[in-house]
Every structure is written in C-alpha cells, then in structure tokens.
Amino acid sequence: MGTKQCRWNIVDATPYGKDPLQALASECRNQGVKLFFYHSHLDWTHP
C-alpha cells in the first residue's frame, strides 16, 4: 500500500516492493487476532 505523501516507502523505494504491515494485518484478520499499531516519533526539542 502506497502513500500520497511521498514515494519514499518500502513498497516504492526498495527492491522488496511489498508492505510487511499489510501482510501482517491480513494474517491477523485471517487468524481473528486484533492488531494495533502505535507510532511515536522522538521529540528532538526535549533535552
């Protein structure tokens, strides 16, 4: 799955060309497992 933000992503910018999170989400659905993602970026302004 691509993004509209830029083409710098694992699908478009690497030879792998697949979205590993999409594959994980698909298998979790198949197995009846709830999947949640959490993303937090570093706060570069925090000492």
HUNORGI-V771472 format. One record per residue. N is the residue number from 1. RES is the residue in three letters. PSI is psi in whole degrees, -180 to 180 (none if undefined). D_CENTER is the distance of its C-alpha to the mean C-alpha in Angstrom with 1 decimal. Layout:
[[N:RES:PSI:D_CENTER] [N:RES:PSI:D_CENTER]]
This chain:
[[1:MET:125:8.8] [2:GLY:-176:9.8] [3:THR:151:10.3] [4:LYS:-9:13.9] [5:GLN:-47:13.7] [6:CYS:172:14.0] [7:ARG:9:13.7] [8:TRP:85:12.3] [9:ASN:168:9.0] [10:ILE:-29:8.7] [11:VAL:-48:10.1] [12:ASP:-26:12.9] [13:ALA:6:13.7] [14:THR:158:13.9] [15:PRO:-23:16.3] [16:TYR:-48:13.7] [17:GLY:11:12.7] [18:LYS:157:10.4] [19:ASP:105:6.9] [20:PRO:-29:6.9] [21:LEU:-33:4.8] [22:GLN:-41:7.2] [23:ALA:-43:9.9] [24:LEU:-46:9.6] [25:ALA:-40:9.8] [26:SER:-45:12.6] [27:GLU:-37:14.5] [28:CYS:-43:14.4] [29:ARG:-44:15.9] [30:ASN:-35:18.4] [31:GLN:-4:19.4] [32:GLY:27:19.7] [33:VAL:131:17.4] [34:LYS:134:15.9] [35:LEU:131:12.3] [36:PHE:143:11.3] [37:PHE:142:8.6] [38:TYR:128:10.4] [39:HIS:131:9.7] [40:SER:128:12.9] [41:HIS:156:14.1] [42:LEU:144:17.4] [43:ASP:97:20.5] [44:TRP:-13:22.3] [45:THR:-10:25.4] [46:HIS:130:26.0] [47:PRO:none:28.7]]
